[in-house]
Amino acid sequence: MYVGARVAFLCATVAACGQEPAAPISAQRTMDGACSAGSNISLASAQSTVVDCSNGGTTATLAAGGASYLVVAQLATGSAAPGLVAYTLSTDAGAAATSAASHSAAPVTPAPAPPLDRQLAFDLRLRERERRAAQSPAFASAALRAPAFELGVSSAVAPVTGSVRDFRVLSNYASATDSWRTVAARLEYAGANLLLYVDTLTPHAGFSAAALQQYGQYFDQTLYPMDAGAFGQPADVDGNGRVIMLMSPVVNAGTPAASCYTQGYVAGFFNGQDFNGASDPNSNRGEIFYSIVADPQGSYGCAHSVADVSSGEPAVFLHELQHLISYSQHVVVHGGKPAAGWMDEGLSLVAEELGSRYYEARCPAPACRSTPGQLFPDSSAGFVRNFLLTSYAFASHPDSNSLTLHDDGDFGLAWRGGEWAFMRWLGDHMPDGFYRSLESGSADGIAAIEAAAGGQNFATLFANFGLALYTDSLPGLPRNTAPLADRFASRNPRALWALVVSPYAWSAQPSSAFPIPVHAVASSATPVELAPGGMAYWRLDTAPGATVARLRFTALDGSALDPALRPQLAIFRLPPGQ
């Protein structure tokens, strides 16, 4: 999924946007806050805890005396019926009188719906189709499965440069009915990791021969190793030891020129059907990334200059190659089902981010920046817009966007931004190889995360992540004020979101440097809603003269929330002045 929008890459000062070195840690903590009225919780300033209310409890009792708390209400489940869950969060007389007056919680208002970009819609269609295919009898009987090929038997011998072969290319991107074209393509570049084929009907105003060699070398020696190093190698069903990149105007023609500026265009894709065996006439039986070609005159659809393709296609390749690796590892190598859509999409956004991280490492500030104080080098621009914009969209509505229940059949941007942030936080706190572990076993979704995290409890990881979105880099305080588990290591979310000039370019909603909405906990039990797999942010200010303040997290009738939803409260005692 790719989004085009206006993004500012500048920060007030380099120091304000600074990052910490990645520091893998155990993010596990004991859920020491009991969801019981008789158990008191005492936290020092900037300490946190998790209250597990899946035990049938409804009440957390906190030390008062004027203390203020950030409370993140969560439903840490990966399986629930579609729809929002009604709940209340209220307090007793131990809360400060100003809490109720500051602002009361309001019903969730979903984020404005963006225009559905063609790339997003087509990408979703392909991933959804792969999941449907995994449920079919043919799939289960291995009649169409790529393990029919002799996996692991690789000649690793590339075809001869200049040789021509045919490919079947999916050619309609706006219809649910498939159509295919046969194209002849010439091998223009053969590298250690990638074979670059170019359709023989490609317009002559595209890449020069020398530029095409440099282009192929960049994908082969720079981009491919990023994904393979982070997520693992793809299966090698065609035995050539390489991924194929096919540039064809058939991909360009999938988007009518008249809609390029209103609906976007399909820039490239991976199709799991290419892992099907010989009984599928449209399978190319290999690992293939399909790409647009440079077409400055718009002969086949949208006009794309060489510069446009060179700047935009690398992020698309990293994104789609992760999908390819994920599918081939889960389905082909391990004989399972495709990865959960929410995890798969989050990792593909991490894959895009790898391109930026590469240039950030090569060009530490102030090098490679056109403006003093700029956070990202100029070369990062094509890799950062998606995780910047979508994570901002998620942070604006974290209560109505689930991190664990969406799949690739669901439209929308915000949940994807939440997945990127969650996967980035996990990557910051887990040992090297964590992302590869998510792709290398039969476990999926929450089970895969717990296994790759060494058995750590998902609900606790989820709680720490929810706190980190807010407690990382509290204004005016040293970044390490919050515990390490309650902040990121390689990114600063407040600094990232401050870069977003217009989070919803398709609406009139004003931007805010810090988008997370925080509601005041009041004595009245106002009904609100929360998506399973989502989180809502609250602030509890306690009365100076009170000893304790009770926090009630309940269903609308005052009873305990369904334990299957894994209701929990992540609580952080705010330092004075916050």
C-alpha positions in Angstrom: 0.0 0.0 0.0 1.4 3.4 -1.0 0.1 6.9 -0.3 0.9 10.1 -2.1 0.6 13.3 0.0 2.4 16.4 1.1 5.1 15.8 3.8 7.5 18.1 5.5 10.8 16.5 6.4 12.1 19.4 8.6 12.4 19.5 12.4 13.0 22.5 14.5 16.4 21.3 15.7 18.4 18.1 15.0 18.6 17.5 18.7 14.8 17.5 19.1 14.6 14.7 16.5 17.5 12.7 17.8 17.4 8.9 18.0 18.8 6.5 20.4 20.9 3.5 19.3 18.8 0.4 19.0 18.9 -1.5 22.3 17.2 -4.9 22.2 15.8 -5.6 25.6 13.2 -7.9 27.3 10.0 -5.9 27.2 8.4 -8.3 29.6 7.0 -7.0 32.9 4.8 -8.6 35.5 1.2 -7.5 35.5 1.5 -6.4 39.0 -1.6 -4.2 39.0 -4.5 -6.3 40.1 -7.9 -5.5 38.6 -9.5 -5.6 42.0 -10.8 -2.9 44.3 -8.9 -4.3 47.3 -5.5 -4.1 45.7 -3.7 -0.8 45.8 -1.2 0.3 43.1 1.6 2.6 44.0 3.8 4.0 41.3 6.7 6.4 41.5 6.9 9.2 39.0 7.5 7.8 35.5 6.9 4.2 36.5 4.3 2.1 34.8 2.3 -1.1 35.3 -0.3 -3.2 33.5 -3.6 -4.1 35.0 -5.1 -7.3 33.6 -8.9 -7.1 33.8 -9.5 -10.4 32.0 -9.9 -12.0 35.4 -13.4 -10.7 35.8 -12.3 -7.6 37.7 -13.4 -4.1 37.0 -11.4 -1.8 39.4 -7.8 -0.5 39.7 -7.0 1.4 42.9 -4.3 4.0 42.5 -2.4 6.1 45.0 -3.8 9.6 44.9 -2.4 12.6 46.7 -2.4 14.8 43.6 -0.7 12.3 41.3 -1.6 12.3 37.6 -1.8 9.1 35.5 -1.8 8.3 31.8 -4.2 5.3 31.4 -4.4 3.4 28.2 -7.5 1.2 27.9 -6.9 -1.8 25.6 -8.6 -4.9 24.3 -5.5 -7.0 23.6 -7.2 -9.8 21.6 -6.5 -11.2 18.2 -9.9 -12.8 17.8 -13.2 -11.0 18.2 -16.4 -10.3 16.3 -16.3 -7.3 14.0 -17.3 -4.0 15.4 -16.6 -1.7 18.3 -17.1 -2.6 21.9 -19.0 -0.3 24.2 -17.4 0.4 27.6 -17.0 3.0 30.4 -14.0 4.3 32.2 -14.8 6.3 35.3 -13.4 7.3 38.7 -14.6 8.1 42.2 -14.2 11.1 44.5 -10.5 10.4 44.7 -10.1 12.2 41.4 -9.5 16.0 41.2 -12.6 18.0 40.6 -11.0 19.6 37.5 -10.8 16.3 35.8 -14.4 16.1 34.9 -14.5 19.7 33.8 -11.5 19.5 31.5 -13.2 17.5 28.8 -15.4 14.5 28.8 -14.9 11.4 26.7 -16.8 11.6 23.4 -18.0 8.8 21.2 -15.4 7.6 18.7 -15.4 9.4 15.4 -13.7 7.3 12.7 -10.9 8.9 10.7 -12.0 10.6 7.4 -12.0 8.1 4.6 -9.3 8.7 2.0 -9.9 8.3 -1.8 -9.0 4.6 -2.5 -5.7 4.6 -4.3 -5.5 2.0 -7.1 -2.2 0.6 -5.7 -3.9 0.0 -2.4 -7.0 -1.5 -3.9 -5.0 -3.8 -6.2 -2.5 -4.9 -3.5 -5.5 -5.7 -1.2 -7.1 -7.7 -3.9 -4.0 -9.8 -4.5 -3.4 -10.5 -0.8 -7.1 -11.3 -0.2 -7.1 -13.7 -3.2 -4.0 -15.5 -1.8 -5.8 -16.0 1.5 -8.9 -17.3 -0.2 -6.8 -19.7 -2.3 -5.3 -21.0 0.9 -8.7 -22.2 2.0 -9.5 -24.1 -1.3 -9.4 -27.9 -1.6 -6.9 -27.6 -4.4 -4.6 -25.7 -2.2 -5.0 -28.1 0.7 -4.3 -31.1 -1.6 -1.2 -29.4 -2.9 -2.4 -29.7 -6.4 -1.4 -26.1 -7.2 1.3 -25.7 -4.5 4.8 -24.8 -5.4 6.3 -27.5 -3.2 5.6 -29.7 -6.2 8.8 -28.1 -7.5 12.0 -29.4 -6.0 12.7 -26.7 -3.5 16.3 -26.3 -2.4 17.6 -27.7 -5.7 19.0 -24.5 -7.2 21.3 -24.3 -10.2 22.0 -20.7 -9.3 22.9 -20.2 -12.9 21.5 -17.1 -14.5 20.2 -17.0 -18.1 22.3 -15.3 -20.7 22.0 -11.5 -20.7 20.1 -10.5 -23.9 18.0 -13.7 -24.0 14.2 -13.3 -24.3 11.5 -15.3 -22.5 7.7 -15.0 -22.3 5.8 -14.1 -19.1 2.1 -14.1 -18.3 1.2 -10.7 -16.8 -2.0 -9.9 -14.9 -3.4 -6.9 -16.9 -6.5 -5.5 -15.2 -6.2 -3.8 -11.9 -9.7 -2.3 -11.3 -11.8 -5.3 -12.0 -12.5 -8.4 -9.9 -12.3 -10.5 -13.1 -8.8 -11.4 -14.1 -7.3 -10.9 -17.6 -3.8 -11.8 -18.7 -1.3 -10.8 -21.4 1.6 -12.7 -22.7 4.7 -10.5 -23.1 8.2 -11.1 -24.4 10.9 -9.6 -22.2 14.7 -9.4 -22.6 17.1 -10.0 -19.8 18.9 -6.7 -19.4 20.8 -7.3 -16.2 21.8 -10.4 -14.3 23.1 -10.0 -10.8 23.7 -12.1 -7.8 20.2 -11.6 -6.4 18.1 -10.2 -9.2 17.4 -10.7 -12.9 16.0 -7.6 -14.6 13.8 -8.3 -17.6 12.4 -5.5 -19.7 9.4 -6.0 -22.0 10.4 -5.7 -25.7 7.5 -3.2 -26.2 8.9 -0.7 -23.7 8.9 2.8 -25.1 12.3 4.0 -26.4 12.2 7.2 -24.4 12.8 5.3 -21.2 16.1 4.2 -19.6 19.3 4.3 -21.6 21.3 1.1 -21.7 23.8 2.4 -19.2 21.1 3.8 -16.8 19.3 0.5 -16.9 22.5 -1.3 -15.8 22.8 1.1 -12.9 19.2 0.7 -12.0 19.4 -3.1 -12.0 22.6 -3.0 -9.9 20.8 -0.8 -7.3 17.9 -3.2 -6.9 20.3 -6.2 -6.9 23.1 -5.1 -4.6 21.4 -2.4 -2.4 17.7 -3.0 -2.1 17.4 -6.8 -2.2 19.9 -7.4 0.6 17.9 -5.0 2.9 14.8 -7.2 2.7 16.5 -10.5 2.6 18.7 -9.5 5.6 15.7 -8.4 7.7 13.0 -11.0 6.7 14.9 -13.9 5.2 15.3 -15.3 1.7 12.4 -16.1 -0.5 11.8 -19.6 -1.8 13.6 -20.5 -5.0 10.9 -22.4 -6.9 12.5 -21.8 -10.3 15.9 -22.9 -9.2 17.8 -19.8 -10.5 18.8 -18.5 -7.0 17.4 -15.0 -7.9 14.3 -12.9 -7.9 13.0 -11.7 -11.2 12.0 -8.0 -11.8 9.9 -7.6 -14.9 9.3 -4.1 -16.2 6.4 -4.0 -18.6 4.1 -1.4 -20.1 1.3 -3.9 -19.4 1.6 -2.7 -15.8 1.4 0.9 -16.9 -1.7 0.2 -19.0 -3.5 -1.2 -15.9 -4.2 2.4 -14.9 -6.2 4.7 -17.2 -4.4 8.0 -17.8 -7.5 10.0 -17.0 -7.6 8.7 -13.4 -3.9 9.0 -12.5 -4.3 12.1 -10.4 -7.6 11.2 -8.8 -7.1 7.5 -8.0 -3.3 7.0 -8.2 -1.8 4.2 -10.2 -0.4 0.7 -9.8 3.3 1.0 -9.6 4.2 -2.7 -9.0 3.2 -5.9 -7.4 3.9 -9.4 -6.4 1.4 -12.1 -7.3 1.3 -15.3 -5.2 -0.2 -17.1 -8.2 3.3 -17.3 -9.6 4.1 -20.0 -7.0 1.4 -22.3 -8.5 2.6 -25.3 -10.4 2.3 -26.1 -14.1 -1.4 -26.9 -13.9 -2.0 -23.1 -13.7 -1.5 -21.7 -17.2 -1.0 -18.1 -15.8 1.7 -19.0 -13.3 5.2 -18.0 -14.2 6.5 -20.5 -11.6 9.0 -18.2 -10.0 9.6 -15.2 -7.7 8.6 -12.2 -9.7 8.1 -8.5 -9.0 6.2 -6.7 -11.7 7.0 -3.0 -12.3 5.9 -0.1 -14.5 8.3 1.2 -17.2 9.4 4.7 -17.8 6.9 6.1 -20.3 7.4 9.9 -20.5 4.8 10.4 -23.2 2.1 8.4 -21.5 1.7 6.0 -24.4 0.4 3.2 -22.2 -1.3 5.1 -19.4 0.0 7.6 -16.8 3.1 9.5 -17.9 6.2 8.3 -16.0 9.6 9.9 -16.5 12.8 8.0 -15.8 13.3 10.2 -12.7 9.8 9.4 -11.5 10.3 5.6 -11.8 13.8 5.8 -10.3 12.6 7.7 -7.2 9.3 5.9 -6.6 9.9 2.3 -7.5 12.5 1.4 -4.9 10.0 1.7 -2.0 7.4 -0.3 -3.9 10.0 -3.0 -4.5 10.9 -3.2 -0.8 7.3 -3.3 0.2 6.3 -6.0 -2.4 9.4 -8.1 -1.9 8.5 -8.4 1.8 5.1 -9.7 0.7 6.9 -12.2 -1.6 9.2 -13.4 1.1 6.4 -13.7 3.6 4.2 -15.7 1.3 7.0 -18.0 0.1 8.2 -18.7 3.6 4.8 -19.3 5.2 3.2 -21.1 2.3 5.9 -22.6 0.1 8.7 -23.4 2.5 6.7 -24.2 5.7 3.6 -25.5 4.0 1.3 -23.3 6.0 -1.2 -20.5 5.3 -0.3 -16.9 4.4 0.7 -14.6 7.3 -2.0 -12.6 9.0 -2.8 -9.6 6.9 -2.2 -7.1 9.7 1.3 -8.5 10.5 2.2 -8.9 6.8 1.3 -5.3 6.0 3.1 -3.9 9.0 6.3 -5.7 8.0 6.0 -4.4 4.5 5.9 -0.9 5.8 9.0 -1.7 7.9 10.5 -2.9 4.6 9.9 0.5 3.1 11.4 2.1 6.1 14.6 0.1 5.6 15.4 2.2 2.6 15.3 5.3 4.7 17.4 3.7 7.4 20.0 2.8 4.8 20.4 6.5 3.8 20.2 7.8 7.3 23.1 5.5 8.2 25.1 6.6 5.2 24.3 10.3 5.7 24.1 11.3 9.3 23.0 14.9 10.0 23.8 17.4 8.7 25.1 15.6 5.5 22.9 15.1 2.5 20.2 17.5 3.6 19.1 20.5 1.6 17.9 22.4 4.7 19.7 22.8 8.1 18.0 20.9 10.9 16.4 18.5 8.5 15.7 15.1 10.2 15.9 12.8 7.1 18.4 13.1 4.3 17.0 14.1 1.0 17.5 10.5 -0.3 15.0 9.2 2.3 12.1 11.1 0.8 10.7 8.2 -1.3 10.8 5.8 1.7 9.3 7.7 4.6 6.0 9.2 3.4 3.9 6.0 4.0 4.9 5.3 7.6 4.8 9.0 8.5 1.3 9.6 7.2 -0.3 6.3 8.2 1.2 6.3 11.7 -0.1 9.8 12.2 -3.6 8.6 11.0 -3.5 5.8 13.4 -2.4 8.0 16.3 -5.3 10.3 15.6 -7.8 7.5 16.1 -6.2 4.6 18.0 -9.5 3.6 19.6 -11.3 2.8 16.3 -8.5 1.1 14.5 -7.6 -2.4 15.4 -4.0 -3.6 15.2 -4.9 -7.3 15.4 -8.1 -7.9 13.5 -7.6 -6.1 10.2 -6.6 -8.1 7.1 -5.7 -7.2 3.5 -9.4 -7.2 2.6 -9.9 -4.1 4.7 -9.4 -0.6 3.2 -8.1 2.3 5.1 -4.7 3.8 6.0 -4.8 4.2 9.8 -4.6 0.6 10.8 -1.5 0.1 8.6 0.2 3.0 10.4 -0.5 1.3 13.7 1.0 -1.9 12.4 4.2 -0.2 11.2 4.6 1.5 14.6 4.0 -1.8 16.5 6.4 -3.7 14.3 9.0 -0.9 14.6 8.6 -0.9 18.4 9.0 -4.7 18.5 12.0 -4.5 16.3 13.6 -2.0 18.6 13.2 -4.2 21.6 13.8 -7.6 20.3 17.1 -9.3 19.4 18.5 -9.3 15.9 16.6 -11.7 13.7 13.2 -11.0 15.2 11.5 -10.1 11.9 13.0 -13.2 10.3 11.6 -15.3 13.1 8.1 -14.0 12.4 8.4 -15.3 8.8 10.2 -18.6 9.5 7.7 -20.8 11.4 4.2 -22.1 11.2 2.9 -19.8 14.0 1.1 -16.7 12.8 -0.1 -13.3 14.2 0.0 -13.1 18.0 1.4 -16.6 18.4 4.3 -15.8 16.0 5.1 -12.6 17.9 5.1 -14.4 21.3 7.3 -17.2 19.8 9.8 -14.8 18.2 9.8 -12.7 21.4 11.0 -15.7 23.4 7.7 -16.5 24.9 6.9 -13.0 26.2 3.2 -12.4 26.7 1.6 -10.5 23.8 -0.7 -8.5 26.1 2.2 -7.1 28.0 4.1 -6.2 24.8 0.9 -4.5 23.5 0.6 -2.5 26.8 4.2 -1.3 26.6 3.8 -0.3 23.0 0.6 1.6 23.8 2.4 3.6 26.5 5.4 4.2 24.3 3.4 6.1 21.7 2.7 8.7 24.3 5.5 8.4 26.9 8.5 8.5 24.5 10.1 11.9 24.7 7.7 13.6 27.1 7.9 17.4 26.4 10.6 19.2 28.4 12.0 16.1 30.0 15.0 13.8 29.1 14.0 11.1 26.7 15.0 8.4 29.2 12.5 9.6 31.8 10.2 6.8 30.7 11.3 3.2 31.2 13.1 1.7 28.2 10.1 -0.6 27.5 7.8 2.4 27.3 9.7 4.2 24.5 11.1 3.5 21.1 14.8 3.1 20.4 15.3 3.9 16.7 12.4 6.4 16.2 10.9 9.3 18.0 7.2 9.3 17.3 6.6 12.9 18.5 9.4 14.1 16.2 8.0 12.1 13.3 4.4 13.3 13.7 5.6 16.9 14.0 6.8 16.5 10.4 3.4 15.8 9.0 2.1 19.0 7.4 -1.3 17.7 6.3 -2.2 14.3 7.7 -5.4 14.2 5.7 -4.8 16.0 2.5 -8.2 14.9 1.3 -10.1 16.6 4.1 -10.3 19.9 5.9 -9.2 18.4 9.3 -6.5 20.6 10.7 -3.1 19.1 11.6 -1.7 18.8 15.1 1.9 18.2 16.0 0.9 15.4 18.5 -2.3 13.7 17.3 -3.2 11.2 20.1 -6.5 12.3 21.7 -6.4 12.1 25.5 -9.8 12.0 27.4 -10.2 13.1 31.0 -11.4 10.3 33.3 -14.5 11.6 35.0 -16.9 10.4 37.7 -19.7 9.9 35.2 -19.6 6.6 33.4 -20.0 8.0 29.8 -20.4 5.3 27.2 -17.6 5.1 24.7 -16.4 2.5 22.2 -13.2 0.7 21.5 -12.1 -1.6 18.7 -10.8 -5.0 19.8 -7.1 -4.8 19.2 -7.2 -1.0 19.7 -6.4 1.4 22.5 -7.8 4.6 24.0 -5.9 7.2 26.0 -7.1 8.7 29.2 -5.8 11.0 31.9 -6.6 10.7 35.6 -5.8 13.6 37.9 -6.2 12.7 41.5 -7.3 15.0 44.4 -4.4 16.2 46.6 -6.2 15.4 49.8 -7.3 11.9 48.7 -5.4 8.7 49.7 -6.6 6.6 46.8 -8.5 6.9 43.5 -10.5 4.0 42.1 -10.6 3.5 38.3 -13.5 1.5 37.0 -13.2 -0.2 33.5 -16.5 -1.9 32.8 -19.2 -2.9 30.3 -22.1 -0.5 30.0 -24.1 -2.2 32.7 -21.2 -2.0 35.1 -20.2 -5.6 34.9 -16.8 -6.9 33.8 -15.9 -6.8 30.2 -15.8 -10.1 28.3 -12.5 -11.8 29.4 -12.0 -13.1 25.8 -11.4 -9.5 24.7 -8.4 -9.4 27.0 -9.3 -6.0 28.6 -6.4 -4.3 30.3 -5.2 -0.9 31.5 -1.6 0.2 30.9 -0.9 2.9 33.5 2.0 5.4 33.7 2.4 7.9 36.5 3.0 11.2 34.8 5.9 13.3 36.1 5.0 16.7 37.7 4.1 19.3 35.1 3.0 16.8 32.4 
